[in-house]
Amino acid sequence: MIETQKKTKRIHSLDSLRAIMMLLGLVLHSAITYSEYTYKWPLKDSAVHISNDFIVSIIHAFRMQVFFLVAGFFGSMLFYERGLFKMIKNRVKRIILPFIVFIFSLSPILAFAFTYTKLVFEGDISTLTLSPSIIIPRHTLHLWFLYYLSLFTLLVTCLACFLRKMPHLSNKILSMFKWLINRSFLRIIIFSAITAIILILTRSHQVSPSTSFIPEPNTFIYYLIFYLVGWILYKSKEMLVSLIKNDWFFVVLAISLFSFYFFAGGWFNYIFHVIINAIIVWLFVFGITGLFIRYMSHFSSVMRYMSDASYWVYLIHLFFVAIIPSFISNWPIPSTLRFLFVLIISGALSFLSYHYLVRSTFIGKFLNGKKYNS
């Protein structure tokens, strides 16, 4: 009984981890407007600083990788605990339908926000025009993760159904995974090697999210690995406690390596880029996951609230992050203060809109499966 309760608490810690990874999107998108490099981002203020690039890059180094690992874990839990059909019903309601609804509802307002702020930065909003065609989504926006999550769920569920008919092979894979996951340094080496091979085969050293409606092979293959690891991790959930081992060391080492790579990476060749990126991401993935299992395996009403709010906050935050910079573009303050202002105000407005417009309404039930009285 006690061991079962501990496993349940560890699983709750992963839900908190999922929420924090989503909320970090607000930090990343607030900082990117004030970074020196473009990152395929359409907004660039006149006030920029390399520190904002550091924030954007270090979050990008682990955020969605951790998210997809946790998503794979919970997808696996639904499949093995509730069964195939209930899992499909849940994924349709929690992923596919929100994607369809919000890709159409957010596209026009985001098109306005980005266009308006870009023209403000350029100094001439008199040319602002919006075509009626903005109601038709041309890409997946910041909802790309829902799009790929749907694809991963479909593929891995089919694979899991196939492996159910081959218990010997399934048990062999599970046994090897448990053996590996229990060896903290070896799992870093093996998963880093697999990631490095994938990066070399896809001829890239770092994978950026793709917002195209046509699945991008590099994005698909790269993030699929993390989803698969999370899926198998649920089948080995008794091994979650092993992730605590060396968690602090892995995070500190990851930050140190990333800092070195960020400031000196331009001196090295392609293979070095591949290897260092592969090592950094798995140090972060296992280190951060271990820290959450260590410190977040208990109930917290604040964390529960943030977990419930995170879905909506992530969906809506991009409008605030895109429009608010237009109001402060002439303020005589440095880029770091602008970034913090956008982050704080965007976060406050996002959470306030959740509390008063979503939490106790049909929208909250649509996104989270339930609504609260207050």
C-alpha positions in Angstrom: 0.0 0.0 0.0 2.8 2.5 1.0 4.8 1.7 -2.2 1.6 2.1 -4.3 1.1 5.6 -2.8 4.7 6.5 -3.5 4.3 5.5 -7.1 1.1 7.6 -7.4 2.9 10.6 -5.9 5.7 10.2 -8.4 3.2 10.2 -11.2 1.6 13.4 -9.8 5.0 15.0 -9.9 5.2 14.3 -13.7 1.9 16.1 -14.2 3.4 19.1 -12.4 6.5 18.7 -14.7 4.2 18.7 -17.8 2.5 22.0 -16.6 5.8 23.8 -16.0 7.1 22.8 -19.4 4.0 24.4 -21.0 4.3 27.5 -18.9 7.9 27.9 -19.8 6.6 28.6 -23.3 5.4 32.0 -22.0 9.0 32.8 -20.8 10.5 31.7 -24.1 8.1 33.7 -26.2 8.4 36.8 -24.0 12.2 36.7 -24.3 12.5 35.9 -28.0 11.3 39.4 -29.2 14.3 40.9 -27.4 16.9 38.4 -28.5 19.6 39.2 -31.0 18.9 36.3 -33.4 15.6 35.7 -35.3 14.8 32.0 -34.4 12.2 32.2 -37.2 10.3 34.7 -35.0 8.6 37.6 -36.9 9.0 40.2 -34.1 12.2 41.9 -33.3 12.4 45.0 -31.1 15.1 47.6 -31.4 16.2 46.8 -27.9 17.9 43.4 -27.8 20.5 41.6 -25.6 22.4 38.3 -25.8 21.1 37.4 -22.3 17.7 36.9 -23.9 19.2 34.6 -26.5 20.6 32.6 -23.6 17.2 32.3 -22.0 15.5 31.3 -25.3 18.2 28.8 -26.2 18.5 27.0 -22.8 14.7 26.6 -22.5 14.6 25.3 -26.1 17.3 22.8 -25.2 15.0 20.8 -23.0 11.4 22.1 -22.8 9.6 20.2 -25.5 11.8 17.1 -25.1 10.7 16.8 -21.5 7.1 17.6 -22.4 7.0 14.8 -25.0 8.6 12.3 -22.6 5.9 13.1 -20.0 3.2 13.0 -22.7 4.4 9.5 -23.7 4.2 8.5 -20.1 0.6 9.6 -19.7 -0.4 8.2 -23.1 1.0 4.9 -22.1 -0.9 5.1 -18.8 -4.2 5.7 -20.6 -3.5 2.8 -23.0 -2.7 0.2 -20.3 -5.0 1.4 -17.5 -8.1 2.4 -19.4 -7.8 0.4 -22.6 -7.6 1.3 -26.3 -11.0 2.8 -26.9 -11.1 4.9 -23.8 -7.6 6.1 -24.6 -8.6 7.1 -28.1 -11.7 8.9 -26.8 -9.6 10.8 -24.2 -6.9 11.8 -26.8 -9.6 13.1 -29.2 -11.2 15.2 -26.5 -8.0 16.5 -24.9 -5.8 16.9 -28.0 -7.5 16.7 -31.4 -10.6 18.7 -30.7 -8.8 21.6 -28.8 -6.3 21.7 -31.7 -9.1 22.1 -34.3 -11.0 24.6 -32.2 -8.1 26.8 -31.3 -6.2 26.7 -34.6 -9.3 28.4 -36.1 -10.2 30.7 -33.2 -6.6 31.9 -32.6 -5.4 32.3 -36.1 -7.2 35.7 -36.8 -6.3 37.3 -33.5 -2.7 36.2 -33.6 -2.4 37.4 -37.2 -3.6 40.8 -36.1 -1.3 40.9 -33.0 1.8 40.0 -34.9 1.1 42.2 -37.9 0.2 45.2 -35.7 3.3 44.9 -33.5 5.6 44.4 -36.4 4.3 47.6 -38.1 4.8 49.4 -34.8 8.4 48.3 -34.7 8.8 49.5 -38.3 7.3 52.8 -37.4 4.2 52.9 -39.7 0.9 51.3 -38.6 -0.9 53.3 -41.3 -0.3 50.4 -43.7 -2.1 47.9 -41.4 -4.4 45.8 -43.5 -5.8 42.4 -42.8 -7.1 40.0 -45.4 -10.3 38.0 -44.7 -8.1 35.0 -45.5 -6.6 35.2 -42.0 -9.4 33.1 -40.7 -7.9 30.2 -42.6 -4.9 28.8 -40.7 -1.8 28.5 -42.8 0.3 26.7 -40.2 -0.1 25.1 -36.8 1.1 28.2 -34.8 2.3 27.4 -31.3 -0.1 24.4 -31.4 2.4 22.4 -33.4 3.0 20.2 -30.3 -0.7 19.1 -30.3 -0.4 18.2 -34.0 2.7 16.0 -33.5 1.3 14.6 -30.2 -1.7 13.3 -32.2 0.6 11.7 -34.7 2.8 10.1 -32.1 -0.2 8.8 -30.2 -1.5 7.1 -33.4 1.8 5.6 -34.3 2.9 4.4 -30.9 -0.6 3.0 -30.1 -0.5 0.9 -33.2 3.0 -0.3 -32.3 1.8 -1.1 -28.7 -1.1 -3.1 -30.1 1.3 -5.0 -32.3 3.7 -5.8 -29.4 0.8 -7.0 -27.3 0.6 -10.0 -29.7 4.3 -10.6 -29.2 4.7 -10.7 -25.4 8.2 -12.3 -25.6 9.6 -9.4 -27.6 7.7 -6.9 -25.5 9.0 -8.3 -22.2 12.6 -8.4 -23.7 12.4 -4.7 -24.6 11.0 -3.8 -21.2 13.6 -5.8 -19.4 16.4 -4.1 -21.3 14.9 -0.7 -20.7 14.6 -1.3 -16.9 18.2 -2.5 -16.8 19.4 0.7 -18.7 17.2 3.2 -16.8 18.6 2.0 -13.5 22.1 2.9 -14.5 22.2 6.7 -14.5 25.4 7.4 -16.4 25.0 4.6 -18.9 21.4 5.8 -19.9 22.8 9.2 -20.6 25.5 7.7 -22.9 23.1 5.3 -24.7 20.3 7.8 -25.3 22.7 10.5 -26.3 24.3 8.1 -28.8 20.8 7.3 -30.3 20.0 11.0 -30.5 23.4 11.8 -32.1 22.8 9.1 -34.7 19.3 10.6 -35.5 20.7 14.1 -35.8 23.5 12.9 -38.2 21.0 10.9 -40.3 18.7 13.9 -40.5 21.7 16.1 -41.3 21.1 18.6 -38.5 22.7 19.3 -35.1 19.6 20.8 -33.5 16.0 20.3 -34.4 13.6 23.3 -34.3 9.8 22.7 -34.1 8.0 22.7 -37.4 4.7 24.5 -37.7 3.9 23.1 -41.2 0.7 21.1 -41.6 2.9 18.7 -43.6 4.8 16.6 -41.0 8.5 17.5 -41.1 10.6 14.3 -40.9 13.4 15.8 -38.7 10.9 17.1 -36.1 8.8 14.0 -36.2 11.7 11.5 -35.7 13.6 13.6 -33.1 10.7 14.2 -30.7 9.2 10.7 -31.3 12.2 9.3 -29.4 11.3 11.2 -26.3 7.7 10.2 -26.5 8.7 6.5 -26.9 11.0 6.7 -23.8 8.1 8.2 -21.8 5.8 5.5 -23.1 8.1 2.6 -22.0 8.9 4.5 -18.7 5.3 4.1 -17.7 5.6 0.3 -18.1 8.6 0.6 -15.9 7.1 3.1 -13.5 8.6 1.4 -10.5 11.9 2.7 -11.9 10.9 6.3 -11.6 12.7 6.6 -8.3 16.0 5.7 -10.0 15.8 9.0 -11.9 16.5 10.8 -8.6 20.0 9.5 -8.6 22.4 12.1 -9.8 19.6 14.5 -10.7 21.3 17.6 -9.3 24.6 16.6 -10.9 23.0 16.1 -14.3 21.2 19.5 -14.2 24.3 21.4 -13.1 26.4 19.6 -15.7 23.8 20.3 -18.4 23.8 24.0 -17.5 27.6 24.2 -17.5 27.9 22.4 -20.8 25.2 24.5 -22.4 26.8 27.7 -21.2 30.2 26.6 -22.6 28.5 25.6 -25.9 26.4 28.8 -26.1 29.4 31.1 -25.9 32.1 29.0 -27.6 30.2 26.6 -29.8 31.1 28.5 -33.0 34.7 27.3 -32.7 33.8 23.6 -33.2 32.8 21.4 -36.1 29.5 19.7 -37.0 30.2 16.4 -35.1 31.0 18.3 -31.9 27.7 20.2 -32.3 25.8 17.0 -32.7 27.5 15.2 -29.7 27.2 18.2 -27.3 23.6 18.8 -28.1 22.7 15.2 -27.7 24.4 15.0 -24.3 22.9 18.2 -23.1 19.4 17.3 -23.9 19.4 14.0 -22.0 21.3 15.5 -19.0 18.4 18.0 -18.8 15.7 15.5 -19.5 16.7 13.0 -16.8 18.0 15.6 -14.4 14.9 17.8 -14.5 12.6 14.8 -14.3 14.5 13.5 -11.4 14.3 16.8 -9.5 10.5 16.9 -10.0 10.1 13.4 -8.7 12.3 14.3 -5.7 10.7 17.6 -4.7 7.2 17.6 -6.3 5.9 14.1 -5.2 3.4 15.7 -2.8 0.1 17.4 -3.2 0.2 21.2 -3.6 -3.0 23.2 -4.1 -0.9 25.9 -5.9 0.7 23.4 -8.2 -2.7 21.8 -8.8 -4.1 25.1 -9.9 -1.1 25.8 -12.2 -1.5 22.4 -13.7 -5.2 23.0 -14.5 -4.4 26.5 -15.8 -1.3 25.6 -17.9 -3.3 24.3 -21.0 -5.3 27.5 -21.3 -2.4 29.8 -20.4 -0.3 28.2 -23.1 -3.0 28.5 -25.7 -3.8 32.2 -25.0 -0.5 33.6 -24.0 0.9 34.1 -27.5 -1.6 36.9 -28.2 -0.5 38.9 -25.1 3.2 38.2 -25.8 2.8 39.4 -29.4 0.7 42.6 -28.7 2.2 44.0 -25.5 5.6 44.8 -27.0 3.9 47.3 -29.3 2.8 49.3 -26.3 6.3 49.6 -24.8 8.4 49.9 -27.9 9.3 53.6 -27.2 9.9 53.1 -23.5 13.5 54.2 -22.5 14.2 50.9 -20.7 16.7 48.1 -21.6 15.6 44.9 -23.3 15.8 42.8 -20.1 13.2 45.1 -18.4 11.0 45.0 -21.5 11.2 41.2 -21.5 10.3 41.0 -17.9 7.4 43.5 -18.3 6.0 41.4 -21.2 6.4 38.2 -19.2 4.7 39.5 -16.1 1.8 41.3 -17.8 1.2 38.4 -20.2 1.4 35.9 -17.5 -1.0 37.9 -15.3 -3.5 38.4 -18.0 -3.3 34.8 -19.1 -3.9 33.5 -15.5 -6.7 36.1 -14.9 -8.5 35.1 -18.0 -8.2 31.4 -16.9 -9.6 32.2 -13.5 -12.5 34.3 -14.5 -13.4 33.1 -18.0 -12.3 29.5 -18.2 -11.9 27.7 -14.8 -15.6 27.5 -14.0 -17.0 27.5 -17.5 -17.5 25.0 -20.3 -14.1 26.0 -21.7 -12.4 24.6 -18.6 -14.3 21.4 -19.0 -13.5 21.3 -22.7 -9.7 21.6 -22.0 -9.3 19.7 -18.7 -12.3 17.4 -18.6 -13.8 19.3 -15.6 -14.8 22.7 -14.4 -14.6 24.2 -10.9 -17.2 26.2 -9.0 -14.7 29.0 -8.4 
